[in-house]
Amino acid sequence: MLMIFGTWASQVMSRTLHEASIAEKYEQWMAQYGRTYEDNAEKERRFMIFKDNLEFIENFNNAGNQSHKLGINKFADLTMEEFKATHTGYKSTQPKSSKTVSPFRYNDTEDVPSSLNWIDEGAVTDVKDQRQCGKGITILSFVSSYY
């Protein structure tokens, strides 16, 4: 019985030390990225997300069969859904508001050119340097065509 209790106490202590280590990493991360939260409930929620992301990073890096490693960055307190919604142009599949959608107003147009350069038409601009997009992201300029 004493041996079982000793093993259990050791595991609890180990878990507590690991949890303290993660909490310390979180506080350091918050300071590094200037992150503050509205209240303790939000800070705790973000800590849980941070902890899940850290676990994912550690599992990925420890797998050993990857050509690259992951690390903590300024997005470590965001869920994947939050990151997609705020940084990738991802459109949620959540139902839109109850407003009715009007039909396309040029639906019956007959005299349509076979192609149209929207840059020449002034509808869009040339590709800009979008620094906040991050490294390694290729930004393409598209010219739309009508068929």
TORPA-4810 file (N, C-alpha, C, O; in nm, 3 decimals):
<nodes>
NODE_1_0.083_-0.118_0.000_0.000_0.000_0.000_0.088_0.126_0.000_0.063_0.222_-0.072_M
NODE_2_0.191_0.121_0.082_0.282_0.234_0.090_0.352_0.259_-0.044_0.374_0.373_-0.083_L
NODE_3_0.386_0.150_-0.113_0.452_0.162_-0.243_0.357_0.227_-0.345_0.400_0.312_-0.424_M
NODE_4_0.230_0.188_-0.344_0.132_0.245_-0.436_0.114_0.394_-0.407_0.111_0.476_-0.499_I
NODE_5_0.103_0.428_-0.279_0.088_0.568_-0.241_0.211_0.648_-0.282_0.199_0.761_-0.330_F
NODE_6_0.328_0.590_-0.264_0.453_0.657_-0.303_0.459_0.682_-0.452_0.501_0.790_-0.495_G
NODE_7_0.419_0.584_-0.531_0.418_0.599_-0.677_0.319_0.706_-0.718_0.349_0.790_-0.803_T
NODE_8_0.201_0.703_-0.658_0.097_0.803_-0.690_0.144_0.943_-0.654_0.126_1.037_-0.731_W
NODE_9_0.205_0.957_-0.535_0.255_1.087_-0.490_0.364_1.138_-0.583_0.370_1.257_-0.613_A
NODE_10_0.450_1.048_-0.631_0.556_1.084_-0.723_0.499_1.136_-0.855_0.547_1.234_-0.910_S
NODE_11_0.395_1.068_-0.905_0.331_1.110_-1.030_0.263_1.245_-1.014_0.271_1.330_-1.102_Q
NODE_12_0.196_1.264_-0.901_0.129_1.392_-0.876_0.231_1.503_-0.868_0.212_1.610_-0.926_V
NODE_13_0.341_1.478_-0.796_0.446_1.579_-0.782_0.507_1.611_-0.918_0.532_1.728_-0.949_M
NODE_14_0.533_1.508_-0.999_0.588_1.527_-1.133_0.495_1.611_-1.219_0.538_1.703_-1.288_S
NODE_15_0.365_1.577_-1.213_0.265_1.650_-1.290_0.258_1.796_-1.244_0.245_1.886_-1.326_R
NODE_16_0.268_1.818_-1.112_0.264_1.953_-1.056_0.384_2.034_-1.102_0.370_2.151_-1.138_T
NODE_17_0.503_1.972_-1.101_0.623_2.041_-1.148_0.613_2.072_-1.296_0.651_2.181_-1.340_L
NODE_18_0.563_1.976_-1.375_0.546_1.998_-1.519_0.447_2.111_-1.544_0.470_2.197_-1.629_H
NODE_19_0.336_2.112_-1.469_0.235_2.217_-1.482_0.295_2.353_-1.447_0.267_2.453_-1.514_E
NODE_20_0.377_2.357_-1.342_0.443_2.482_-1.303_0.539_2.529_-1.412_0.550_2.648_-1.439_A
NODE_21_0.608_2.434_-1.475_0.700_2.467_-1.584_0.624_2.527_-1.702_0.669_2.624_-1.763_S
NODE_22_0.509_2.469_-1.734_0.427_2.521_-1.844_0.374_2.659_-1.808_0.372_2.749_-1.893_I
NODE_23_0.330_2.676_-1.685_0.279_2.807_-1.641_0.389_2.913_-1.650_0.363_3.027_-1.689_A
NODE_24_0.511_2.874_-1.615_0.624_2.967_-1.625_0.652_3.002_-1.771_0.675_3.118_-1.804_E
NODE_25_0.651_2.900_-1.858_0.670_2.926_-2.002_0.562_3.020_-2.055_0.590_3.109_-2.135_K
NODE_26_0.440_3.000_-2.008_0.327_3.084_-2.051_0.349_3.229_-2.008_0.329_3.321_-2.087_Y
NODE_27_0.390_3.250_-1.883_0.415_3.385_-1.834_0.528_3.451_-1.913_0.520_3.570_-1.945_E
NODE_28_0.633_3.375_-1.944_0.744_3.427_-2.025_0.696_3.463_-2.165_0.733_3.566_-2.221_Q
NODE_29_0.613_3.375_-2.222_0.558_3.398_-2.355_0.472_3.525_-2.356_0.482_3.607_-2.447_W
NODE_30_0.388_3.541_-2.252_0.303_3.660_-2.243_0.388_3.787_-2.239_0.357_3.885_-2.306_M
NODE_31_0.497_3.784_-2.161_0.585_3.900_-2.151_0.654_3.926_-2.284_0.665_4.041_-2.327_A
NODE_32_0.701_3.821_-2.350_0.772_3.835_-2.477_0.684_3.899_-2.584_0.729_3.985_-2.660_Q
NODE_33_0.559_3.858_-2.590_0.468_3.907_-2.694_0.373_4.016_-2.645_0.282_4.056_-2.718_Y
NODE_34_0.393_4.064_-2.524_0.311_4.174_-2.472_0.164_4.139_-2.460_0.077_4.224_-2.479_G
NODE_35_0.136_4.015_-2.430_-0.003_3.968_-2.425_-0.064_3.997_-2.287_-0.005_3.963_-2.184_R
NODE_36_-0.180_4.058_-2.287_-0.259_4.078_-2.165_-0.402_4.036_-2.196_-0.443_4.033_-2.312_T
NODE_37_-0.476_4.005_-2.092_-0.613_3.958_-2.110_-0.708_4.039_-2.026_-0.670_4.101_-1.926_Y
NODE_38_-0.833_4.039_-2.068_-0.938_4.118_-2.004_-0.958_4.080_-1.857_-0.978_4.167_-1.772_E
NODE_39_-0.952_3.951_-1.827_-0.973_3.904_-1.691_-0.906_3.770_-1.671_-0.850_3.713_-1.765_D
NODE_40_-0.910_3.719_-1.549_-0.844_3.591_-1.517_-0.908_3.474_-1.590_-0.840_3.378_-1.624_N
NODE_41_-1.039_3.480_-1.613_-1.107_3.371_-1.684_-1.052_3.359_-1.827_-1.028_3.248_-1.875_A
NODE_42_-1.034_3.473_-1.894_-0.979_3.471_-2.030_-0.834_3.426_-2.028_-0.790_3.352_-2.116_E
NODE_43_-0.758_3.472_-1.928_-0.618_3.431_-1.916_-0.609_3.280_-1.896_-0.523_3.215_-1.955_K
NODE_44_-0.696_3.224_-1.815_-0.696_3.079_-1.790_-0.735_3.002_-1.916_-0.676_2.899_-1.948_E
NODE_45_-0.836_3.053_-1.988_-0.879_2.989_-2.114_-0.765_2.989_-2.215_-0.740_2.888_-2.281_R
NODE_46_-0.695_3.102_-2.226_-0.582_3.113_-2.319_-0.466_3.025_-2.275_-0.393_2.972_-2.359_R
NODE_47_-0.449_3.009_-2.143_-0.344_2.920_-2.092_-0.372_2.776_-2.135_-0.281_2.704_-2.176_F
NODE_48_-0.498_2.734_-2.127_-0.533_2.597_-2.167_-0.506_2.576_-2.316_-0.458_2.470_-2.356_M
NODE_49_-0.536_2.676_-2.398_-0.507_2.668_-2.542_-0.356_2.663_-2.564_-0.307_2.583_-2.643_I
NODE_50_-0.283_2.750_-2.492_-0.137_2.752_-2.501_-0.081_2.614_-2.465_0.007_2.562_-2.534_F
NODE_51_-0.132_2.556_-2.358_-0.085_2.425_-2.311_-0.112_2.318_-2.417_-0.026_2.234_-2.443_K
NODE_52_-0.232_2.319_-2.477_-0.264_2.223_-2.583_-0.171_2.240_-2.703_-0.122_2.142_-2.759_D
NODE_53_-0.146_2.365_-2.741_-0.057_2.391_-2.854_0.086_2.348_-2.823_0.156_2.293_-2.908_N
NODE_54_0.131_2.374_-2.700_0.265_2.332_-2.659_0.277_2.179_-2.663_0.379_2.126_-2.707_L
NODE_55_0.174_2.110_-2.618_0.174_1.963_-2.622_0.181_1.914_-2.767_0.254_1.820_-2.797_E
NODE_56_0.105_1.978_-2.857_0.109_1.942_-2.998_0.250_1.962_-3.054_0.303_1.875_-3.125_F
NODE_57_0.311_2.076_-3.022_0.446_2.107_-3.070_0.546_2.003_-3.020_0.627_1.952_-3.097_I
NODE_58_0.539_1.972_-2.891_0.633_1.875_-2.834_0.613_1.736_-2.895_0.711_1.667_-2.926_E
NODE_59_0.489_1.694_-2.912_0.462_1.563_-2.973_0.514_1.558_-3.116_0.575_1.459_-3.157_N
NODE_60_0.490_1.663_-3.191_0.537_1.669_-3.329_0.689_1.660_-3.334_0.745_1.581_-3.410_F
NODE_61_0.755_1.743_-3.253_0.902_1.747_-3.254_0.964_1.617_-3.203_1.071_1.577_-3.249_N
NODE_62_0.897_1.551_-3.109_0.950_1.427_-3.053_0.925_1.306_-3.143_0.984_1.200_-3.124_N
NODE_63_0.837_1.321_-3.242_0.809_1.211_-3.334_0.935_1.172_-3.411_0.954_1.055_-3.444_A
NODE_64_1.021_1.271_-3.440_1.150_1.241_-3.500_1.149_1.213_-3.648_1.256_1.206_-3.708_G
NODE_65_1.036_1.196_-3.710_1.032_1.162_-3.852_0.989_1.281_-3.939_0.938_1.263_-4.049_N
NODE_66_1.010_1.402_-3.888_0.971_1.522_-3.961_1.094_1.590_-4.020_1.204_1.579_-3.966_Q
NODE_67_1.075_1.660_-4.130_1.186_1.731_-4.193_1.207_1.869_-4.130_1.301_1.939_-4.165_S
NODE_68_1.121_1.906_-4.037_1.131_2.036_-3.972_1.079_2.025_-3.829_1.021_1.924_-3.790_H
NODE_69_1.101_2.130_-3.752_1.057_2.136_-3.613_0.957_2.250_-3.597_0.962_2.348_-3.671_K
NODE_70_0.869_2.236_-3.501_0.775_2.342_-3.468_0.823_2.416_-3.344_0.901_2.362_-3.266_L
NODE_71_0.777_2.539_-3.326_0.813_2.617_-3.209_0.700_2.709_-3.169_0.602_2.727_-3.242_G
NODE_72_0.714_2.767_-3.053_0.613_2.860_-3.001_0.633_2.994_-3.071_0.746_3.041_-3.088_I
NODE_73_0.523_3.056_-3.111_0.529_3.190_-3.170_0.417_3.275_-3.112_0.353_3.236_-3.015_N
NODE_74_0.393_3.391_-3.171_0.295_3.485_-3.116_0.152_3.434_-3.125_0.062_3.495_-3.067_K
NODE_75_0.128_3.324_-3.196_-0.007_3.270_-3.211_-0.036_3.155_-3.115_-0.139_3.089_-3.129_F
NODE_76_0.052_3.130_-3.021_0.043_3.010_-2.936_-0.079_3.007_-2.846_-0.110_2.901_-2.790_A
NODE_77_-0.150_3.118_-2.829_-0.270_3.116_-2.745_-0.399_3.116_-2.828_-0.507_3.142_-2.776_D
NODE_78_-0.386_3.087_-2.958_-0.503_3.080_-3.046_-0.534_2.936_-3.082_-0.443_2.854_-3.098_L
NODE_79_-0.662_2.906_-3.094_-0.700_2.775_-3.147_-0.676_2.777_-3.297_-0.659_2.884_-3.355_T
NODE_80_-0.675_2.661_-3.359_-0.656_2.654_-3.504_-0.768_2.732_-3.575_-0.742_2.801_-3.673_M
NODE_81_-0.890_2.720_-3.525_-1.003_2.790_-3.587_-0.986_2.941_-3.577_-1.012_3.013_-3.673_E
NODE_82_-0.942_2.990_-3.460_-0.919_3.133_-3.443_-0.809_3.181_-3.536_-0.821_3.288_-3.596_E
NODE_83_-0.701_3.104_-3.547_-0.592_3.143_-3.636_-0.640_3.151_-3.780_-0.612_3.248_-3.851_F
NODE_84_-0.712_3.048_-3.824_-0.763_3.046_-3.962_-0.852_3.166_-3.988_-0.841_3.231_-4.092_K
NODE_85_-0.940_3.196_-3.894_-1.036_3.305_-3.913_-0.969_3.442_-3.916_-1.018_3.532_-3.985_A
NODE_86_-0.860_3.459_-3.844_-0.799_3.591_-3.835_-0.675_3.612_-3.922_-0.633_3.726_-3.942_T
NODE_87_-0.616_3.503_-3.975_-0.490_3.520_-4.047_-0.480_3.449_-4.181_-0.376_3.457_-4.246_H
NODE_88_-0.583_3.382_-4.226_-0.571_3.311_-4.353_-0.680_3.343_-4.453_-0.679_3.291_-4.564_T
NODE_89_-0.774_3.427_-4.417_-0.885_3.455_-4.508_-0.990_3.346_-4.504_-1.081_3.344_-4.587_G
NODE_90_-0.977_3.255_-4.409_-1.072_3.145_-4.394_-1.212_3.199_-4.368_-1.230_3.288_-4.285_Y
NODE_91_-1.309_3.145_-4.437_-1.448_3.183_-4.417_-1.519_3.072_-4.342_-1.522_2.957_-4.386_K
NODE_92_-1.575_3.106_-4.229_-1.644_3.008_-4.145_-1.764_2.950_-4.218_-1.828_3.018_-4.299_S
NODE_93_-1.795_2.825_-4.188_-1.914_2.762_-4.246_-2.036_2.787_-4.159_-2.143_2.729_-4.183_T
NODE_94_-2.020_2.873_-4.058_-2.134_2.907_-3.973_-2.240_2.976_-4.060_-2.206_3.051_-4.151_Q
NODE_95_-2.367_2.950_-4.029_-2.472_3.016_-4.108_-2.462_3.167_-4.097_-2.434_3.222_-3.990_P
NODE_96_-2.486_3.234_-4.207_-2.485_3.380_-4.210_-2.608_3.433_-4.136_-2.694_3.356_-4.095_K
NODE_97_-2.613_3.562_-4.120_-2.729_3.622_-4.053_-2.854_3.597_-4.136_-2.846_3.552_-4.250_S
NODE_98_-2.967_3.625_-4.079_-3.094_3.592_-4.144_-3.131_3.688_-4.257_-3.240_3.679_-4.313_S
NODE_99_-3.040_3.781_-4.291_-3.067_3.871_-4.402_-3.081_3.792_-4.532_-3.010_3.694_-4.554_K
NODE_100_-3.173_3.835_-4.617_-3.189_3.767_-4.745_-3.082_3.817_-4.841_-3.045_3.934_-4.838_T
NODE_101_-3.034_3.730_-4.924_-2.931_3.763_-5.020_-2.997_3.800_-5.152_-3.080_3.726_-5.204_V
NODE_102_-2.958_3.916_-5.205_-3.015_3.957_-5.332_-2.944_3.883_-5.445_-2.825_3.851_-5.432_S
NODE_103_-3.013_3.856_-5.555_-2.950_3.786_-5.667_-2.844_3.875_-5.733_-2.844_3.996_-5.715_P
NODE_104_-2.757_3.814_-5.808_-2.654_3.886_-5.882_-2.720_3.984_-5.977_-2.800_3.944_-6.061_F
NODE_105_-2.688_4.111_-5.965_-2.763_4.211_-6.041_-2.729_4.220_-6.188_-2.801_4.286_-6.263_R
NODE_106_-2.621_4.158_-6.233_-2.587_4.159_-6.374_-2.613_4.023_-6.437_-2.546_3.983_-6.532_Y
NODE_107_-2.708_3.953_-6.383_-2.740_3.817_-6.424_-2.776_3.804_-6.571_-2.740_3.705_-6.635_N
NODE_108_-2.844_3.902_-6.626_-2.893_3.892_-6.763_-2.807_3.967_-6.864_-2.855_4.000_-6.973_D
NODE_109_-2.684_3.995_-6.832_-2.595_4.067_-6.923_-2.556_3.976_-7.039_-2.517_3.862_-7.019_T
NODE_110_-2.567_4.028_-7.161_-2.536_3.948_-7.279_-2.403_3.986_-7.341_-2.331_3.899_-7.391_E
NODE_111_-2.368_4.112_-7.340_-2.247_4.159_-7.407_-2.131_4.160_-7.307_-2.096_4.265_-7.253_D
NODE_112_-2.072_4.043_-7.285_-1.965_4.029_-7.187_-1.836_3.994_-7.261_-1.836_3.904_-7.345_V
NODE_113_-1.726_4.066_-7.232_-1.600_4.032_-7.299_-1.551_3.894_-7.256_-1.587_3.846_-7.148_P
NODE_114_-1.469_3.832_-7.340_-1.419_3.697_-7.309_-1.319_3.700_-7.194_-1.302_3.600_-7.124_S
NODE_115_-1.251_3.814_-7.173_-1.162_3.827_-7.058_-1.160_3.973_-7.015_-1.195_4.063_-7.092_S
NODE_116_-1.118_3.994_-6.893_-1.117_4.130_-6.838_-1.005_4.139_-6.736_-0.996_4.056_-6.645_L
NODE_117_-0.918_4.239_-6.749_-0.810_4.260_-6.654_-0.860_4.356_-6.548_-0.875_4.475_-6.574_N
NODE_118_-0.886_4.305_-6.430_-0.945_4.386_-6.323_-0.848_4.494_-6.274_-0.892_4.595_-6.218_W
NODE_119_-0.717_4.475_-6.293_-0.620_4.578_-6.256_-0.638_4.698_-6.348_-0.642_4.812_-6.301_I
NODE_120_-0.648_4.672_-6.480_-0.669_4.781_-6.577_-0.801_4.852_-6.554_-0.813_4.971_-6.580_D
NODE_121_-0.901_4.779_-6.505_-1.033_4.837_-6.479_-1.036_4.917_-6.349_-1.134_4.987_-6.322_E
NODE_122_-0.930_4.908_-6.268_-0.926_4.982_-6.143_-1.002_4.915_-6.029_-1.022_4.975_-5.924_G
NODE_123_-1.044_4.791_-6.050_-1.119_4.722_-5.946_-1.028_4.663_-5.839_-1.070_4.650_-5.724_A
NODE_124_-0.904_4.629_-5.874_-0.805_4.576_-5.780_-0.671_4.641_-5.809_-0.654_4.702_-5.915_V
NODE_125_-0.577_4.629_-5.717_-0.444_4.685_-5.737_-0.345_4.573_-5.761_-0.375_4.455_-5.743_T
NODE_126_-0.225_4.614_-5.804_-0.116_4.517_-5.817_-0.087_4.456_-5.682_-0.133_4.505_-5.579_D
NODE_127_-0.010_4.348_-5.681_0.028_4.280_-5.559_0.112_4.373_-5.473_0.203_4.440_-5.522_V
NODE_128_0.079_4.378_-5.344_0.152_4.460_-5.247_0.232_4.369_-5.156_0.203_4.250_-5.143_K
NODE_129_0.334_4.425_-5.093_0.412_4.352_-4.993_0.327_4.347_-4.866_0.305_4.449_-4.801_D
NODE_130_0.279_4.230_-4.832_0.195_4.213_-4.714_0.279_4.150_-4.603_0.267_4.031_-4.576_Q
NODE_131_0.360_4.229_-4.541_0.457_4.181_-4.443_0.395_4.097_-4.332_0.457_4.001_-4.287_R
NODE_132_0.274_4.130_-4.289_0.213_4.055_-4.180_0.176_3.913_-4.222_0.140_3.832_-4.136_Q
NODE_133_0.185_3.882_-4.351_0.152_3.746_-4.396_0.258_3.647_-4.351_0.228_3.528_-4.335_C
NODE_134_0.378_3.690_-4.330_0.482_3.599_-4.283_0.571_3.552_-4.396_0.546_3.579_-4.513_G
NODE_135_0.676_3.480_-4.357_0.773_3.432_-4.455_0.719_3.310_-4.527_0.641_3.233_-4.472_K
NODE_136_0.761_3.295_-4.650_0.730_3.174_-4.724_0.591_3.171_-4.786_0.551_3.069_-4.842_G
NODE_137_0.518_3.280_-4.777_0.384_3.281_-4.836_0.394_3.352_-4.970_0.436_3.467_-4.977_I
NODE_138_0.355_3.286_-5.074_0.356_3.344_-5.207_0.222_3.410_-5.233_0.117_3.349_-5.212_T
NODE_139_0.225_3.532_-5.276_0.102_3.606_-5.305_0.092_3.619_-5.457_0.183_3.671_-5.523_I
NODE_140_-0.017_3.572_-5.510_-0.035_3.574_-5.654_-0.133_3.681_-5.696_-0.225_3.714_-5.621_L
NODE_141_-0.115_3.734_-5.813_-0.209_3.829_-5.870_-0.290_3.754_-5.974_-0.235_3.684_-6.060_S
NODE_142_-0.418_3.769_-5.966_-0.506_3.698_-6.058_-0.573_3.794_-6.153_-0.613_3.904_-6.115_F
NODE_143_-0.587_3.751_-6.276_-0.665_3.823_-6.374_-0.784_3.737_-6.407_-0.770_3.625_-6.456_V
NODE_144_-0.903_3.788_-6.380_-1.024_3.709_-6.398_-1.067_3.705_-6.543_-1.044_3.800_-6.618_S
NODE_145_-1.127_3.599_-6.580_-1.184_3.582_-6.715_-1.328_3.540_-6.704_-1.366_3.465_-6.615_S
NODE_146_-1.409_3.589_-6.794_-1.549_3.545_-6.804_-1.559_3.444_-6.914_-1.493_3.458_-7.017_Y
NODE_147_-1.639_3.341_-6.895_-1.660_3.240_-7.000_-1.805_3.233_-7.034_-1.845_3.155_-7.120_Y
</nodes>
